[in-house]
Amino acid sequence: MLIADGYDDAIIGQTTKELVVYNVAAIIEILMERDGMTEEEALEFFDFNIDGSYMGEQTPIFIFLDEE
């Protein structure tokens, strides 16, 4: 399984295909707290640098939970 370094607290599970699943809102919170980004900066960083990264068949899955 591939993981996104520095975002372990945002992991919410894994799929039956052994893909790691991340909560996007938790990643945004990590970026804001750890890196001092605004919410807009964190969303832009996530879109371009995390969600936009394809690492092959084992690329993690990033989701928004319904309650967010």
GIVEN-V521829 format. One record per run of one state. SS is the DSSP state (helix for helix, strand for strand, loop for the rest). FROM is the first residue (numbers start at 1). LEN is the number of residues. If there is no record, write none. Layout:
BEGIN
ss: <SS/SS>
from: <FROM/FROM>
len: <LEN/LEN>
END
This chain:
BEGIN
ss: <loop/helix/strand/loop/strand/helix/loop/helix/loop/strand/loop>
from: <1/8/11/15/20/24/36/39/52/61/64>
len: <7/3/4/5/4/12/3/13/9/3/5>
END
